[in-house]
């Protein structure tokens, strides 16, 4: 026996005491990332947890030390016959990527086994687990899913999101050399053009500067989406409050940054990034949609400046996160895929029946789509 014990926290007030241990586990993991930090997930629960049930599992060793954390909550889904779904904190509204269980290095399987045992013993509170945004090497995929299948649970793993990323050179000289002559010339011309009309670069990386920079980002983002007749994903007051809270927590650590391209004190473009370890996460971009700016490519130019600064800061990877947008393809063709793990306990017959029905519907839609595409050839 591993000697690990599990405590379930359902009161948000108890999370504060975990902050140091929580982030220590994040930074000790194979792939430290901002979306698993205490600051990100605590802020998420503060602003989006209403109406849901907190279900954070803390795994402790025999000495009482924190060996792992399962940052879960329970959401009721469906109309007349809702299901109680176990999910990761951060799952919706703020595009959290690379979620997972946290575990001390070398104890990943033990922690996964302890978590599975605990949630199965507490299965009267939930009907199925849907754990999304998992990388191939995630503890959930490598250990928890396998253990669940061994206990007779229904287990499904499906592909979820494409996440492009760019490996960065060790020095600025190597980085510029790797761009190639054509791209270097194009970037040089673009920078000269925006600087020629009076644009300057600024950086917000402290609570005092991040607040105003966020407002500028929200404004540009709203203008861009309004031009398409849409509101975008940063318009909701709760979403904006979430990011302002991050500015007051992550902002003190210098790991939250907003790069800005300005002209005469007005924002032209913004790039919003986070850094954890040697990886920089490109979270959001926004730029003025005015056609007068099209020839200057402000978004492309600012992104180039942003990436160059990460190289100078010693980052080794620039992660574009979810989505295969065209502008990302200009920088890289290397991608990761995330996955979604679904686990249904065999004792939950109604949930199992409903889940099998959903599987059948997805299978039918997939095959109908394939037949239609075949007919178009």
C-alpha positions in Angstrom: 0.0 0.0 0.0 1.2 3.5 -0.8 0.0 5.0 2.5 -1.6 7.9 0.7 -4.8 9.4 2.1 -7.3 11.7 0.4 -9.1 14.7 1.7 -12.0 16.3 -0.2 -12.4 20.1 0.0 -15.8 21.5 -0.8 -15.3 24.9 0.9 -13.4 27.5 -1.2 -12.0 29.0 1.9 -9.9 26.0 2.5 -8.0 26.5 -0.8 -6.0 29.4 0.4 -3.8 27.3 2.7 -2.8 25.1 -0.3 -1.4 27.9 -2.5 2.3 27.2 -1.8 2.1 23.4 -2.0 -0.2 23.6 -5.1 2.3 25.7 -7.1 5.2 23.6 -5.9 3.5 20.6 -7.6 2.9 22.6 -10.8 6.6 23.7 -11.1 7.8 20.2 -10.3 5.7 18.7 -13.1 7.0 17.6 -16.5 5.2 20.6 -18.2 4.6 23.4 -15.8 1.8 25.7 -17.1 -0.2 28.7 -15.9 -3.5 27.0 -16.3 -2.8 24.6 -13.4 -1.6 27.2 -11.0 -3.4 28.0 -7.8 -3.9 31.6 -9.0 -5.6 30.7 -12.2 -7.9 28.0 -10.8 -8.7 29.9 -7.6 -9.7 32.9 -9.7 -11.7 30.7 -12.0 -13.7 29.2 -9.1 -14.2 32.7 -7.6 -15.8 34.1 -10.8 -17.5 31.1 -12.4 -18.1 28.6 -9.6 -21.5 29.8 -8.5 -24.1 27.1 -8.8 -21.6 24.3 -9.0 -20.0 22.1 -6.3 -16.3 22.4 -5.5 -14.7 18.9 -5.3 -10.9 19.4 -4.9 -9.1 16.3 -3.7 -5.8 16.7 -1.7 -3.6 13.6 -1.6 -1.3 13.4 1.4 1.6 11.2 2.2 2.0 9.5 5.6 3.8 12.5 7.0 1.0 14.8 6.0 2.8 16.4 3.0 0.8 17.1 -0.2 1.7 14.5 -2.7 -1.0 15.4 -5.3 -4.1 17.5 -6.0 -7.1 16.7 -8.2 -8.7 20.1 -9.0 -12.3 19.0 -9.7 -15.7 20.5 -9.5 -19.2 19.0 -10.2 -21.5 20.6 -12.8 -25.1 19.6 -13.4 -25.7 19.2 -17.2 -28.9 18.6 -19.1 -32.5 19.7 -18.8 -35.2 17.5 -17.5 -32.8 14.7 -16.6 -29.6 16.4 -15.6 -26.3 14.5 -15.0 -23.8 15.5 -12.4 -20.5 15.7 -14.3 -17.1 15.7 -12.6 -14.8 18.2 -14.4 -11.5 20.1 -14.0 -11.6 23.6 -12.5 -11.0 26.0 -15.4 -12.8 23.9 -18.0 -15.0 26.5 -19.5 -15.2 30.2 -20.4 -11.5 31.0 -20.2 -9.9 28.5 -22.6 -7.7 26.7 -20.0 -5.4 24.3 -21.8 -3.2 21.4 -20.5 -5.3 20.5 -17.5 -4.5 17.5 -15.3 -4.0 16.0 -11.9 -1.0 17.3 -10.0 1.4 14.8 -8.5 4.9 14.7 -7.0 7.4 13.4 -9.6 7.6 9.6 -9.4 4.3 9.3 -7.5 2.0 10.0 -10.5 0.4 6.5 -10.6 0.0 6.3 -6.8 -1.7 9.6 -6.8 -4.0 8.6 -9.7 -4.9 5.4 -7.9 -5.7 7.2 -4.7 -7.8 9.8 -6.6 -9.8 7.1 -8.4 -10.4 5.2 -5.2 -11.7 8.4 -3.5 -14.0 9.5 -6.3 -15.4 5.9 -6.6 -16.1 5.8 -2.9 -17.9 9.2 -3.3 -19.7 8.2 -6.5 -23.2 9.0 -5.1 -22.2 12.7 -5.7 -21.5 12.4 -9.4 -22.6 10.4 -12.4 -19.7 10.6 -14.9 -16.3 12.3 -15.2 -15.5 14.3 -18.3 -11.9 15.5 -18.0 -10.8 17.7 -21.0 -7.7 19.4 -22.3 -5.3 16.6 -21.5 -2.0 16.2 -23.2 -0.7 12.7 -24.3 1.6 12.5 -21.2 -1.0 13.7 -18.7 -1.3 11.8 -15.5 -5.1 11.3 -16.2 -4.4 9.6 -19.5 -1.4 7.6 -18.4 -2.7 6.4 -15.1 -6.2 7.3 -14.0 -8.0 6.2 -17.2 -6.2 2.9 -17.3 -7.0 2.3 -13.6 -10.7 3.2 -14.2 -10.9 0.7 -17.1 -9.4 -2.0 -14.8 -12.2 -1.3 -12.3 -14.8 -2.0 -14.9 -15.7 1.6 -15.7 -16.7 2.7 -19.2 -13.7 4.7 -20.5 -13.5 6.8 -23.6 -10.6 8.9 -24.9 -11.2 11.3 -27.8 -9.1 14.0 -29.5 -9.9 17.5 -28.4 -7.9 20.5 -29.5 -4.9 21.3 -31.8 -2.3 23.4 -30.0 0.5 24.8 -32.3 3.9 25.6 -30.7 7.2 27.1 -31.8 10.6 25.9 -30.4 12.8 28.9 -29.7 16.5 29.2 -30.3 18.9 29.8 -27.4 20.1 33.2 -28.7 18.6 36.1 -30.7 21.2 35.5 -33.4 20.2 31.9 -33.8 16.5 32.8 -33.7 16.9 35.4 -36.5 19.0 33.0 -38.5 16.4 30.3 -38.3 13.7 32.6 -39.6 15.3 32.6 -43.1 16.2 35.6 -45.3 12.7 36.1 -46.7 10.9 36.2 -43.4 13.6 38.4 -41.8 13.2 40.9 -44.7 9.4 40.9 -44.4 9.5 41.5 -40.7 12.1 44.3 -41.1 9.8 46.0 -43.6 6.8 45.6 -41.4 8.5 47.1 -38.4 9.9 50.0 -40.4 6.4 50.7 -41.7 4.7 50.9 -38.3 7.5 52.8 -36.7 7.4 55.2 -39.7 3.9 56.3 -38.8 4.8 56.9 -35.2 4.0 53.6 -33.5 5.9 52.5 -30.4 6.1 49.3 -28.4 5.2 49.1 -24.7 5.1 46.3 -22.1 2.7 45.9 -19.1 4.0 43.4 -16.6 3.0 44.7 -13.1 -0.4 45.1 -11.4 -0.3 48.8 -11.9 0.3 48.6 -15.7 -1.6 45.4 -16.4 -5.0 46.8 -15.3 -5.0 49.6 -18.0 -3.5 47.3 -20.6 -6.3 44.8 -20.0 -8.9 47.5 -20.6 -7.2 48.4 -23.9 -7.1 44.7 -24.9 -10.8 44.4 -24.1 -11.6 47.5 -26.2 -9.6 46.3 -29.2 -11.0 42.8 -28.9 -14.5 44.1 -28.8 -14.0 46.4 -31.8 -12.6 43.5 -33.9 -15.5 41.2 -33.1 -18.1 43.9 -33.4 -16.9 44.4 -37.0 -18.1 40.8 -37.5 -21.4 41.3 -35.7 -20.2 39.3 -32.7 -19.3 40.0 -29.1 -16.2 37.8 -28.7 -15.1 35.8 -25.6 -13.9 38.7 -23.5 -17.1 40.8 -23.3 -18.7 39.2 -20.1 -18.1 41.2 -16.9 -17.1 38.0 -15.0 -14.5 37.1 -17.7 -13.0 40.6 -17.4 -13.0 40.5 -13.6 -11.2 37.1 -13.8 -8.4 38.6 -15.8 -8.1 41.6 -13.5 -7.8 39.3 -10.6 -4.9 37.5 -12.4 -3.3 40.9 -12.8 -3.3 41.3 -9.1 -1.8 37.9 -8.4 0.2 36.6 -11.4 1.1 40.2 -12.2 3.2 40.5 -9.0 5.3 37.6 -10.3 6.2 39.2 -13.6 4.8 36.2 -15.5 1.8 37.9 -16.9 2.5 40.3 -19.8 0.7 42.4 -22.3 2.7 43.8 -25.2 1.2 46.8 -26.9 1.7 48.7 -30.1 0.6 52.3 -29.6 0.3 55.4 -31.7 -0.2 58.8 -30.1 -1.3 57.1 -26.8 -4.0 55.0 -28.5 -3.8 51.2 -28.8 -3.3 49.6 -32.2 -2.6 46.0 -31.1 -2.2 43.9 -27.9 -0.7 40.5 -27.3 -1.5 38.8 -23.9 1.0 36.1 -22.7 1.9 34.1 -19.6 5.2 32.4 -18.8 5.8 29.4 -16.6 9.2 27.8 -16.6 10.8 28.1 -20.0 7.5 28.2 -21.9 5.5 31.3 -22.9 1.8 30.8 -23.5 0.2 33.1 -26.1 -3.2 33.6 -24.6 -5.0 36.3 -26.6 -4.3 38.9 -29.3 -6.3 42.0 -30.4 -5.8 44.7 -32.9 -7.6 47.7 -34.4 -9.8 46.4 -37.3 -9.8 49.8 -39.0 -9.0 49.2 -42.7 -6.5 52.0 -42.6 -4.2 49.7 -40.6 -4.4 46.7 -42.9 -1.3 47.6 -44.9 0.8 47.8 -41.7 -0.2 44.3 -40.4 0.0 45.5 -36.7 -1.0 42.1 -35.3 1.8 40.3 -37.2 4.3 43.0 -36.4 3.6 43.0 -32.7 3.6 39.2 -32.5 7.1 39.2 -34.0 8.3 41.7 -31.4 6.7 39.6 -28.6 8.4 36.4 -29.8 11.8 38.2 -30.1 11.4 39.4 -26.5 10.8 35.9 -25.2 14.0 34.7 -26.8 15.9 37.4 -25.1 14.3 36.5 -21.8 15.5 32.9 -22.1 12.3 31.1 -23.1 12.6 27.9 -25.1 9.1 27.5 -26.4 6.3 29.8 -27.6 3.0 28.0 -27.2 0.2 29.3 -29.4 -2.4 27.2 -27.5 -5.6 25.9 -28.9 -6.8 26.5 -32.5 -5.2 26.2 -36.0 -5.7 29.9 -37.0 -4.0 31.0 -40.2 -1.7 33.5 -38.4 -0.3 30.7 -36.3 0.6 28.7 -39.4 2.9 31.6 -40.5 5.1 30.8 -37.5 5.0 27.0 -37.1 3.6 23.7 -38.4 4.4 21.8 -35.1 1.4 20.9 -33.0 0.3 19.0 -30.0 -3.1 17.4 -29.5 -5.1 17.4 -26.4 -7.6 14.7 -25.4 -10.8 14.4 -23.4 -11.2 11.5 -21.0 -14.7 10.3 -20.0 -15.2 7.8 -17.2 -18.6 6.3 -16.2 -18.7 4.0 -13.2 -20.4 0.7 -14.0 -22.7 1.1 -11.0 -24.3 4.2 -12.5 -26.7 2.4 -14.9 -28.8 5.5 -15.9 -25.6 7.5 -16.6 -24.1 4.6 -18.5 -27.2 4.2 -20.7 -27.3 7.9 -21.5 -23.6 7.9 -22.2 -23.9 4.9 -24.6 -26.7 6.7 -26.3 -24.6 9.8 -26.8 -21.8 7.6 -28.2 -24.2 6.1 -30.7 -25.4 9.6 -31.8 -21.8 10.7 -32.3 -20.9 7.6 -34.2 -23.9 8.0 -36.5 -23.1 11.6 -37.2 -19.5 10.8 -38.0 -20.4 8.0 -40.4 -23.1 10.1 -42.1 -20.6 12.9 -42.6 -18.0 10.5 -44.0 -20.6 9.1 -46.5 -21.6 12.6 -47.6 -18.0 13.6 -48.1 -17.4 10.4 -50.1 -20.3 11.2 -52.3 -18.8 14.6 -53.2 -15.6 13.1 -54.6 
